[in-house]
């Protein structure tokens, strides 16, 4: 299924869309009507709508809005070559591998697209952020930065993913190739994490996802000082991923504090 300029798919209630590949082709659209004209291709899913696809491909000024209570299921690659972060409004959940029943698959790829602004809430503003991302049991996902979404030059760890809830199901594997994933909350049921170069899976410090790093989060961080390494809920403050919350993590938190 390919949606071109002036095309749109709106899914509401319990409507469903299943596609081998789902492509939002925004290459022929421009923000300036005199240059491209028309409207960008649109995919919108709300209420209890379901979407299941092999590859999900965004190009140019593609408009993706997803706030459904159901996950968007991707059994192939997420190819995000959008150059318009303002048209990316993904407040729902994406499930990588959840649409496939195959065992031991080759890596699915996930193109990170947001600017890497470090830990904190700034990375969630008009920056290709997502409400939730779930790596299904047994899924193998490679996070990479192969496309310059902001068209201002690429550097290692120059682009990143900011996600509210990151879930790693049992037996899942993620590999980050010179890019970072920042999360508010992490549920790790036994996933494996492989890091290449400057990569990292890093908390933002916004443990309750309210869009601010404030005294509520500070109270949570302080409580984690008293817990054993790996205590439940403390991954939101373990910036250096050493399985404990200590003065090193406090220093990073202070730099991200918004009050």
C-alpha positions as a LaTeX table, in Angstrom:
\begin{tabular}{lrrr}
\hline
Residue & $x$ (\AA) & $y$ (\AA) & $z$ (\AA) \\
\hline
Unk1 & 0.00 & 0.00 & 0.00 \\
Unk2 & 1.49 & 3.35 & $-1.07$ \\
Unk3 & $-0.01$ & 6.71 & $-0.15$ \\
Unk4 & 1.10 & 9.60 & $-2.37$ \\
Unk5 & 0.64 & 13.37 & $-2.21$ \\
Unk6 & $-2.99$ & 14.37 & $-1.52$ \\
Unk7 & $-3.74$ & 10.80 & $-0.40$ \\
Unk8 & $-4.83$ & 9.83 & 3.10 \\
Unk9 & $-5.88$ & 6.87 & 5.22 \\
Unk10 & $-7.88$ & 7.61 & 8.35 \\
Unk11 & $-8.59$ & 4.70 & 10.70 \\
Unk12 & $-10.97$ & 5.04 & 13.65 \\
Unk13 & $-12.78$ & 2.82 & 16.14 \\
Unk14 & $-11.99$ & $-0.85$ & 15.36 \\
Unk15 & $-11.00$ & $-0.31$ & 11.72 \\
Unk16 & $-8.01$ & $-2.37$ & 10.54 \\
Unk17 & $-5.34$ & $-2.07$ & 7.87 \\
Unk18 & $-3.04$ & $-4.94$ & 6.90 \\
Unk19 & $-0.36$ & $-4.37$ & 4.28 \\
Unk20 & 2.70 & $-6.19$ & 3.01 \\
Unk21 & 4.58 & $-2.88$ & 2.87 \\
Unk22 & 3.13 & 0.45 & 3.87 \\
Unk23 & 4.72 & 3.48 & 2.21 \\
Unk24 & 3.95 & 7.16 & 2.81 \\
Unk25 & 5.59 & 8.79 & $-0.21$ \\
Unk26 & 6.09 & 12.45 & 0.64 \\
Unk27 & 8.98 & 13.09 & $-1.73$ \\
Unk28 & 6.73 & 14.97 & $-4.18$ \\
Unk29 & 5.33 & 17.22 & $-1.47$ \\
Unk30 & 6.94 & 20.39 & $-0.14$ \\
Unk31 & 6.14 & 22.60 & 2.82 \\
Unk32 & 5.92 & 25.43 & 0.29 \\
Unk33 & 2.79 & 25.07 & $-1.89$ \\
Unk34 & 4.39 & 26.97 & $-4.75$ \\
Unk35 & 7.14 & 24.35 & $-4.91$ \\
Unk36 & 5.27 & 21.10 & $-4.38$ \\
Unk37 & 1.61 & 21.87 & $-3.88$ \\
Unk38 & $-1.12$ & 19.70 & $-2.44$ \\
Unk39 & $-1.03$ & 18.02 & 0.93 \\
Unk40 & 1.34 & 15.41 & 2.34 \\
Unk41 & 0.36 & 11.74 & 2.37 \\
Unk42 & $-1.41$ & 10.93 & 5.61 \\
Unk43 & $-1.82$ & 7.84 & 7.77 \\
Unk44 & $-3.85$ & 8.42 & 10.91 \\
Unk45 & $-4.85$ & 5.78 & 13.44 \\
Unk46 & $-6.94$ & 6.57 & 16.52 \\
Unk47 & $-9.36$ & 4.94 & 18.99 \\
Unk48 & $-8.90$ & 1.14 & 18.67 \\
Unk49 & $-7.67$ & 1.06 & 15.08 \\
Unk50 & $-5.12$ & $-1.61$ & 14.15 \\
Unk51 & $-2.34$ & $-1.43$ & 11.59 \\
Unk52 & $-0.12$ & $-4.36$ & 10.62 \\
Unk53 & 2.60 & $-4.12$ & 7.99 \\
Unk54 & 5.83 & $-5.64$ & 6.77 \\
Unk55 & 8.00 & $-2.59$ & 6.11 \\
Unk56 & 6.83 & 0.87 & 7.15 \\
Unk57 & 8.47 & 3.51 & 4.95 \\
Unk58 & 8.23 & 7.30 & 5.34 \\
Unk59 & 9.80 & 9.65 & 2.80 \\
Unk60 & 9.87 & 13.43 & 2.45 \\
Unk61 & 7.02 & 15.23 & 4.23 \\
Unk62 & 4.98 & 12.16 & 5.15 \\
Unk63 & 2.36 & 12.69 & 7.85 \\
Unk64 & 2.03 & 9.88 & 10.39 \\
Unk65 & $-0.34$ & 10.30 & 13.32 \\
Unk66 & $-0.94$ & 7.30 & 15.57 \\
Unk67 & $-2.72$ & 7.43 & 18.93 \\
Unk68 & $-4.65$ & 4.16 & 18.86 \\
Unk69 & $-4.93$ & 2.01 & 21.97 \\
Unk70 & $-3.66$ & $-0.86$ & 19.80 \\
Unk71 & $-0.03$ & $-1.26$ & 18.76 \\
Unk72 & 1.12 & $-0.63$ & 15.21 \\
Unk73 & 2.67 & $-3.99$ & 14.28 \\
Unk74 & 5.80 & $-4.07$ & 12.10 \\
Unk75 & 7.27 & $-7.41$ & 11.00 \\
Unk76 & 9.85 & $-5.81$ & 8.67 \\
Unk77 & 11.84 & $-2.58$ & 8.79 \\
Unk78 & 10.91 & 0.92 & 9.93 \\
Unk79 & 12.48 & 3.13 & 7.27 \\
Unk80 & 12.06 & 6.72 & 8.40 \\
Unk81 & 13.36 & 9.05 & 5.69 \\
Unk82 & 10.98 & 11.85 & 6.62 \\
Unk83 & 12.42 & 15.36 & 6.63 \\
Unk84 & 9.41 & 16.94 & 8.39 \\
Unk85 & 9.39 & 16.16 & 12.14 \\
Unk86 & 6.33 & 18.35 & 12.62 \\
Unk87 & 4.29 & 15.82 & 10.62 \\
Unk88 & 5.32 & 12.90 & 12.84 \\
Unk89 & 2.89 & 12.55 & 15.75 \\
Unk90 & 3.28 & 9.05 & 17.13 \\
Unk91 & 1.71 & 9.02 & 20.58 \\
Unk92 & 0.76 & 5.35 & 20.46 \\
Unk93 & 2.85 & 2.19 & 20.60 \\
Unk94 & 4.86 & 0.44 & 17.88 \\
Unk95 & 5.56 & $-3.28$ & 18.14 \\
Unk96 & 8.61 & $-4.53$ & 16.24 \\
Unk97 & 8.37 & $-8.23$ & 15.40 \\
Unk98 & 4.85 & $-8.61$ & 16.74 \\
Unk99 & 3.34 & $-9.31$ & 13.33 \\
Unk100 & 5.65 & $-12.22$ & 12.58 \\
Unk101 & 5.60 & $-15.79$ & 13.86 \\
Unk102 & 8.95 & $-16.73$ & 12.32 \\
Unk103 & 11.74 & $-17.89$ & 14.61 \\
Unk104 & 15.30 & $-16.54$ & 14.63 \\
Unk105 & 14.66 & $-13.78$ & 12.08 \\
Unk106 & 17.40 & $-11.60$ & 10.59 \\
Unk107 & 17.58 & $-8.16$ & 12.19 \\
Unk108 & 14.74 & $-5.80$ & 11.51 \\
Unk109 & 16.08 & $-2.26$ & 11.08 \\
Unk110 & 14.80 & 0.84 & 12.83 \\
Unk111 & 15.94 & 4.21 & 11.47 \\
Unk112 & 16.39 & 6.71 & 14.30 \\
Unk113 & 15.51 & 10.21 & 13.12 \\
Unk114 & 15.49 & 12.73 & 15.97 \\
Unk115 & 18.29 & 15.07 & 16.91 \\
Unk116 & 20.36 & 13.72 & 19.79 \\
Unk117 & 19.81 & 16.40 & 22.43 \\
Unk118 & 21.02 & 14.26 & 25.32 \\
Unk119 & 18.99 & 13.19 & 28.38 \\
Unk120 & 16.02 & 15.37 & 29.25 \\
Unk121 & 12.62 & 16.28 & 27.88 \\
Unk122 & 13.78 & 18.59 & 25.07 \\
Unk123 & 14.22 & 15.61 & 22.75 \\
Unk124 & 10.47 & 14.94 & 22.77 \\
Unk125 & 9.51 & 18.24 & 21.11 \\
Unk126 & 9.01 & 18.01 & 17.31 \\
Unk127 & 11.79 & 15.44 & 17.08 \\
Unk128 & 10.31 & 12.17 & 15.76 \\
Unk129 & 9.64 & 10.97 & 19.32 \\
Unk130 & 7.28 & 8.10 & 20.09 \\
Unk131 & 4.86 & 7.25 & 22.86 \\
Unk132 & 5.93 & 3.63 & 23.10 \\
Unk133 & 8.10 & 1.01 & 21.43 \\
Unk134 & 7.90 & $-2.70$ & 22.16 \\
Unk135 & 10.40 & $-5.29$ & 20.95 \\
Unk136 & 8.46 & $-8.54$ & 20.71 \\
Unk137 & 9.65 & $-11.86$ & 22.19 \\
Unk138 & 12.40 & $-13.29$ & 20.03 \\
Unk139 & 12.60 & $-10.23$ & 17.79 \\
Unk140 & 15.99 & $-8.94$ & 16.65 \\
Unk141 & 16.10 & $-5.21$ & 15.90 \\
Unk142 & 19.01 & $-3.09$ & 14.67 \\
Unk143 & 18.77 & 0.64 & 15.43 \\
Unk144 & 20.76 & 2.70 & 12.94 \\
Unk145 & 21.14 & 6.16 & 11.44 \\
Unk146 & 21.46 & 5.75 & 7.68 \\
Unk147 & 19.51 & 8.85 & 6.60 \\
Unk148 & 20.08 & 12.52 & 7.43 \\
Unk149 & 16.56 & 13.48 & 8.48 \\
Unk150 & 17.42 & 17.10 & 9.28 \\
Unk151 & 19.58 & 17.52 & 6.18 \\
Unk152 & 22.40 & 19.18 & 8.10 \\
Unk153 & 25.11 & 16.52 & 7.98 \\
Unk154 & 25.56 & 13.20 & 9.75 \\
Unk155 & 27.90 & 12.35 & 12.61 \\
Unk156 & 28.08 & 9.28 & 14.86 \\
Unk157 & 25.29 & 9.54 & 17.45 \\
Unk158 & 24.01 & 12.70 & 15.79 \\
Unk159 & 20.46 & 11.35 & 15.66 \\
Unk160 & 18.52 & 9.40 & 18.26 \\
Unk161 & 15.14 & 8.02 & 19.28 \\
Unk162 & 13.19 & 9.48 & 22.20 \\
Unk163 & 10.44 & 7.17 & 23.48 \\
Unk164 & 8.12 & 7.36 & 26.45 \\
Unk165 & 7.89 & 3.64 & 27.21 \\
Unk166 & 10.47 & 1.15 & 25.98 \\
Unk167 & 9.63 & $-2.54$ & 26.39 \\
Unk168 & 12.06 & $-5.38$ & 25.79 \\
Unk169 & 10.24 & $-8.71$ & 25.86 \\
Unk170 & 11.91 & $-11.96$ & 26.89 \\
Unk171 & 14.30 & $-13.28$ & 24.27 \\
Unk172 & 14.39 & $-10.07$ & 22.27 \\
Unk173 & 17.63 & $-8.52$ & 21.05 \\
Unk174 & 18.39 & $-4.93$ & 20.15 \\
Unk175 & 21.61 & $-3.62$ & 18.64 \\
Unk176 & 22.35 & 0.09 & 18.53 \\
Unk177 & 24.87 & 1.09 & 15.86 \\
Unk178 & 26.33 & 4.50 & 16.78 \\
Unk179 & 23.00 & 5.93 & 17.90 \\
Unk180 & 21.14 & 6.29 & 21.19 \\
Unk181 & 17.66 & 5.48 & 22.46 \\
Unk182 & 16.37 & 7.69 & 25.28 \\
Unk183 & 13.43 & 6.51 & 27.38 \\
Unk184 & 11.23 & 7.75 & 30.21 \\
Unk185 & 10.32 & 4.28 & 31.42 \\
Unk186 & 11.85 & 0.89 & 30.66 \\
Unk187 & 10.32 & $-2.56$ & 31.05 \\
Unk188 & 13.01 & $-5.19$ & 30.48 \\
Unk189 & 11.70 & $-8.74$ & 30.71 \\
Unk190 & 14.99 & $-10.28$ & 29.63 \\
Unk191 & 16.07 & $-8.63$ & 26.40 \\
Unk192 & 19.67 & $-8.48$ & 25.19 \\
Unk193 & 21.27 & $-5.12$ & 24.37 \\
Unk194 & 24.31 & $-4.74$ & 22.10 \\
Unk195 & 26.01 & $-1.36$ & 21.77 \\
Unk196 & 28.34 & $-0.28$ & 18.96 \\
Unk197 & 30.53 & 2.83 & 19.16 \\
Unk198 & 28.93 & 5.76 & 21.00 \\
Unk199 & 25.56 & 3.99 & 21.28 \\
Unk200 & 23.54 & 3.82 & 24.49 \\
Unk201 & 20.12 & 3.10 & 25.98 \\
Unk202 & 19.73 & 6.10 & 28.25 \\
Unk203 & 16.98 & 7.30 & 30.62 \\
Unk204 & 15.72 & 10.87 & 30.29 \\
Unk205 & 15.06 & 11.31 & 34.02 \\
Unk206 & 11.34 & 11.98 & 33.44 \\
Unk207 & 10.28 & 8.85 & 35.30 \\
Unk208 & 6.52 & 9.55 & 35.20 \\
Unk209 & 6.38 & 10.91 & 31.66 \\
Unk210 & 4.76 & 14.23 & 32.56 \\
Unk211 & 7.04 & 16.25 & 30.26 \\
Unk212 & 9.17 & 17.71 & 33.05 \\
Unk213 & 12.10 & 16.60 & 35.15 \\
Unk214 & 11.05 & 17.96 & 38.52 \\
Unk215 & 10.84 & 17.28 & 42.24 \\
Unk216 & 8.63 & 14.23 & 41.67 \\
Unk217 & 11.41 & 12.64 & 39.66 \\
Unk218 & 14.00 & 13.83 & 42.18 \\
Unk219 & 12.13 & 12.03 & 44.93 \\
Unk220 & 12.22 & 8.86 & 42.84 \\
Unk221 & 15.93 & 9.23 & 42.28 \\
Unk222 & 16.58 & 9.69 & 45.99 \\
Unk223 & 14.59 & 6.56 & 46.81 \\
Unk224 & 16.76 & 4.60 & 44.38 \\
Unk225 & 19.88 & 5.60 & 46.31 \\
Unk226 & 18.60 & 3.35 & 49.09 \\
Unk227 & 17.82 & 0.33 & 46.92 \\
Unk228 & 19.86 & $-2.64$ & 45.83 \\
Unk229 & 21.39 & $-2.60$ & 42.31 \\
Unk230 & 18.80 & $-3.31$ & 39.64 \\
Unk231 & 15.84 & $-2.37$ & 41.85 \\
Unk232 & 12.47 & $-2.09$ & 40.09 \\
Unk233 & 11.74 & 1.40 & 38.76 \\
Unk234 & 15.30 & 2.65 & 39.12 \\
Unk235 & 16.28 & 2.19 & 35.48 \\
Unk236 & 14.77 & 5.65 & 34.87 \\
Unk237 & 17.77 & 7.17 & 36.69 \\
Unk238 & 20.61 & 4.78 & 35.84 \\
Unk239 & 22.19 & 7.01 & 33.19 \\
Unk240 & 25.47 & 5.11 & 32.95 \\
Unk241 & 23.78 & 1.68 & 32.86 \\
Unk242 & 25.87 & 0.23 & 35.68 \\
Unk243 & 22.80 & $-1.25$ & 37.45 \\
Unk244 & 22.82 & 1.22 & 40.33 \\
Unk245 & 21.92 & 4.85 & 40.99 \\
Unk246 & 24.79 & 6.82 & 42.44 \\
Unk247 & 26.45 & 10.24 & 42.43 \\
Unk248 & 27.41 & 9.90 & 38.77 \\
Unk249 & 23.74 & 9.56 & 37.86 \\
Unk250 & 22.79 & 12.45 & 40.15 \\
Unk251 & 25.19 & 14.73 & 38.28 \\
Unk252 & 23.49 & 13.96 & 34.95 \\
Unk253 & 20.04 & 14.37 & 36.50 \\
Unk254 & 20.93 & 17.83 & 37.83 \\
Unk255 & 21.88 & 18.96 & 34.32 \\
Unk256 & 18.48 & 17.88 & 33.02 \\
Unk257 & 16.38 & 19.25 & 35.90 \\
Unk258 & 13.62 & 21.60 & 34.74 \\
Unk259 & 12.04 & 22.39 & 38.11 \\
\hline
\end{tabular}
